[in-house]
Amino acid sequence: MSESQTDAQIAQAVEAVRILGRDGSEPGELIDVLIEELQQRLPALDSDLSAAFSALVSMYSLQVERSAAEQQRRSETLARLHDAMIALRPFDSPQELLERSTMEACHACGFDRAVLLRVEGSTLVPESVYIEGDPTRAAELLAASRAAPMPLQMGINETEALRRRRPLMVRDTAKDPGVPEMAFVYGTTSYVAAPIIPEGRVIGFLHADYCHHTSRVVDEFDRDALFAFAEGFGFAYERATLLHRLRAQGAEVRRLLSSAEAVVRSHAEAELELVRMGDAGLASARSTAGLIAAPTSLQEVLTRRECEVLRLLSAGHSNSTIAEQLVVSEATVKSHVQRILRRLNVRNRIEAAAVYHGLTGERNVRAAP
């Protein structure tokens, strides 16, 4: 309605009130005056019309009260959504954020229960379940639904919501053919769901309902409020994931810098050796050998077959004898020995045997030269 139309209607009401011998200029004041005058004059004119007018006034008053209550509900929910986003901001661990998400969704939007599901291929796998005042039941439902993830099949509401990237609302699960089996496992009678889309693709879903008040049916505002929370949560989860990756990369960069510093320091402090140019690589390798941490067990650096070769080598057997015992060619044994020396960071068979003895505790054996 335009401003001129509004002014015209107010002017008409002012004139009607003036004719009745009353005063008023504000819309609320004019309404009260007109209702009062009609309630006083109608009974004398028509009792049925008076009763109808009284019913009309009652219905109007009820509508005003409901509108005010709904407006208050919306304002309070928006304030709680704002507080929930602030509460999620400090979390820099994606796992902690996942666990906290459902509780914050319930507190922000007023639901009794919320479920966070992760998209994994063509299924939805529950990651977190929160039920107001009943953590035991929440844990039971999480375990049960993880054992039987929700398939994203044709005809399922969630499948269509994922495709369209839009929230959904189910007002009666008993009459909706697109309701997944998981809703009946949870005993849901009415629910809303919203996709989580942090990077332009759906990575999960938030489901919410009123499990403590099964007679309460969800409405459009419930759907929109959950969608708003899911959007904010998606941004928070994206931020936490990026921070987690940056920390991991920072640790790796620090490790590499530390290793490079150790290599430079080792070369700077290494003792000079009088060697031929052909042996220069060996001298350099010796100066940095200390940078390689000694293994605590042979299985850390050697395969099962290489451990067998090293055991026989440390017992003093030659390549040909080892080949005969292991039923392989001598060339294969020679390749194994070369890899063993390289992986143990030793120069010959005797040093390899010494490492073997040190790690296994075996004594009184010798390596073949």
N, C-alpha and C positions, 0 to 999 in steps of 0.2 A: 504494500500500500504506500502510495506517495505521501509526502508531507502535506500537500494541499488537501488530499482526501481525508487525512487524519484531522486536520484543522476543521474541515467541513463537518465531520461527524461530531466533534467536540462542540462546535457551535450549535448543532442541532440539539444535542443533549442539554446544553445550557438554556436554550429557548424552551425546551420541554419542562425543565425544572422551574423556570420563571413563570410559565403558565400555571403550574401547580402551586405557585406562591412560595416557592422555596428558593434558596440561593446555593450556588456552587460553581466552581470553575475548573477544578482539577478532575481528571478522569475517575480516580478512585472515589472522590467525594461525590461526583455526579452519580455514579453507580449506586452508592449507598442511599442517596436521596431518592432515586427512582424506585429502588426495591422497597424502601420503607413506605412510600406513598402507595405503590401498587398493593402491598400486603394489607394496608389499611382500607383501601377503597374496593378491592375486588370482592371480598366476602359479601358485601351488600349488593353487588351486581350479579354475581354468578358463583355459587359455591364450588361447582366443578372446575371452573376456570381458575378460581383461587387455589384449589388443591393442586392443579397442574402447575400453576406458577410457583407454588412453594416447592414442589418436587424439582422444578427447573432450577430454582435458586440453590437447593441442596446439591444437585448434581454439579452445578457450576462451582460451588464452594469446594466440593470434593476434587474437581478437576484442578482448581487452583492449588489446593494442598498437594496433590500428587505432582503437579508441575514444579512446585517449589522444592518438594522432597527429591525429585529427580535431578533438579538443578544442583541441589546441595550434594547429592551423590556424585555427580559428574565432577564438581569442583574438588571434592575430597579425594576422588580417585586420581585426578590429574596431579594433585599435590603429592599423593603417595607414589605415583609413577616417577615424579621428579626426585623424590627422596630415594627410591629404589635405584635409580641410575647413579646417584651419588654414592650409595652404599656399595654398588658393584665396582665403582671406579678404582678403589685401591687394590683390588685383586689382580695380581700379575701372573698367577698360575692358572692355566686353562682348566686343569682338573678341579681346583677349588671353586672356580667360577661355575663349572657344570653342576657341582654338588649344591651350590648356594642358589642356583637359578630358580628352582621350583618354589622354594620357600619365599623368595622375594616376589615371585609372580603372584603367589597367594596373598601376601601382605599388601602388595600394591593394588591389586585388582579386586580384592575381597572374596576370592574363592576359598573353598575348603580343601581342595585337592588340586595338584598340578603334576604333570608328567612331562619330562623332557625326553624326546626320542631322537636318536641320531640316524641319519640316512646312510645306509650301508648297502650299496648295490640296489637291489629291488626290495629291500626290507627296511623297516623302522625298528631300531634296537633301543630299548629303554636305557637311559643313562642315569636318571634321577627321578625319584618319586617322593613327594611331600604330601602328608595328610595332617591337617591342623590337629594337634593334640594326640596323634596316634602314630608315633614313629615305628612301632612294632609292625603294625599292619602295612605301613609304607614299605618296610624292608621285605615283607612277605610278597607283596605285589611286585616289587622290583625283581626279586628272584624268579617268581613264576613267569613274568612277562619276558624276562631275558632268555628263559629256556624256550620260549615260543615267540620269536619276533613277529611283528606285524608285516605280512606281505603286501607290497604295493601292487595290487592286482587291478585290472580293469573293473570299473563299477564301484570301487571303493572311494568314498568321499576324499580321503587323504591323497589318493593318486591324482584326482582332478585338481585338488588344491595345490599340489606340488607342481603340476603342469602349468597352472595359471598363476602360481605364486601369490595366491590370495588366501585370506583366512576363511574359515568355514564355521557354520553354526548348525547344530542338530538340536531341535527343540523336543523331539520325541524319538528315542532310539528304537522303540518297539515298532514304529511305523516307517522308519527310514531304511530302505533296502541297501543303502550304501554304507551302513555302519559296520566297521570291522569287528571281528570276533572278540578282540581285546576289550572293547567297550563293555561287553556282557561279562567278561571275566572280572572286570573292575566294578560291575554293578552300576554302571552309569546309565542314568535315565535321560539326561540332557547335558550337552557339553559344547564347548567352543574349542577351536584349534587354530593355531597361527604358525606359518612357516618362519624359519630363521634364515635370513638371506644376507649374510655380511659381505660377500664378494660377488654378488650378482647371480649366485646359484643357491638353491635350497640345500642346507647342510643338516637341518633338523626340524622338528616340530615341537611346539608346546601345546599340550592338551590341558584343559582346566574345567572343573565342574563344581557343583555344590553337593558333595557326598553326604554331608551332615543334614542337609535340608533337601531331600529328594523331591519334595513337592515344588521347589523353586525352579522355575524354567529360565534358562539363559535367554538373554535378549541381544539386540544389535550392539548396545553399548558394551556388554561383556565381551563380545567378539572384537570390537574395535579397540577396547582397552588392552586386551591380551595381545593384539597385533602390534600396538604401540610398544608394549613391554618387549615383545619378541624383537622388534626392530632395534630398540636400545640395547638389549642383551647381545644381539649380533655384533653391534659395534664394539661393545665391551669385550666380547670374546675374541674378535679380530685383533684388538689392541693387545690383549693378554698373550695371544699366540705370537704376535710380532715381537713383543718384549722377550718372550721365552726364547725365540729363535735368535734374537740379537744377543742375549746373554750367552747362549751356547756358542755362537760364532765368536763372541768376545773372548770366551775362555780358550777356544781353539787358537785364536790369533795370539793370545798371551803365551800359550804353550809353544807355538812355533817361534815366537820371538825369543823366548827363553832358551829353546834348543839352539837357535841360530847364535845367540850370545855365547852359549857354552862351547859351540864349535869354534867360534872366533877366538875365545879365550884359550881353548885347548891348543889351537894352532900357534897362538902367540907364546904360550908357555911351554910348548913341546921342546924336548931336548934335540939338539942337532945330531944327525947320524951321518957317518961317512959311507955313502952308498952310491952305486952306479945309477945312472939316470933311469935305467930300466927298472930299478927297485924303488924309485921315488914314490910310486903309488903305494907300495907296501909300507914305507915309512909314514906316509900321510895317514894310512889306515890305522897304523899303530897309535898315532897321536890322538885319534878320535875314537879308538876302541872303547875307552872308558865311558863314552856317552851312551852306549847301548847297555841297557839294564840286563844283568845276568838272569837267565830264567830260573824259576824255582822248581820246575819239573820239566822233564824232557817232552812231555805231551804238549807243553805250551808252544814249542817251536818245531817239533818233528812229528811226522805222520807215524802211524802204527808200524808200517814197513820200515821206515827209517830208524825207528827205535830198535827193531830187530837187527838191522844191519849194524847199528852202533854197538849193540850188546855183543855180537859175534866179533866185531872189529876189536873191541876192548878186551876180548878174551884171547887175542893174539892170532886170530885166523886171517888168512890172506883172502884176497878178492875171489880167487878161484874156489877156495874152500867154502866161503860164504855163499857163492853162487850155487855150489853143489847142494848145500844144506837147504837153501831157500828155493831150489829148483827154478832158477832164473839164469840168464846169461851173465857172463863176467862183465860185459859192457854195461848191463843194467846196474850191477853192483857198483861199478866205478862211478856211474852217474849219481847213485844214491850217496856215495861217500863224498863226492864233491858238494852236493847240496847240504849234507850234514856239516861239513867244515864251514861252509858259508853261513848257515843258519846259527851255528854255535859261535861264530866269529873267532875261529881258531885257524892255525896255519897248517897243522899236520895231524896225522892219525894219533900221535902220542898225546897231543894237547886235547884232542877229542875224547880219548880214553880217560884223561884226567877229569874232564868235565863230567863224564859218565860216572866215574867213581865217586866224585864229589856229590852228585845228586842222588845216586842209588845206595852209596855206602859199601859197595862191593870192593874187595881188596884182593891182593895176590894174583892179579892178572896183568897181562901186558899186551900192548898193541903191536901188531906186525908192522915193521918199518915200511 
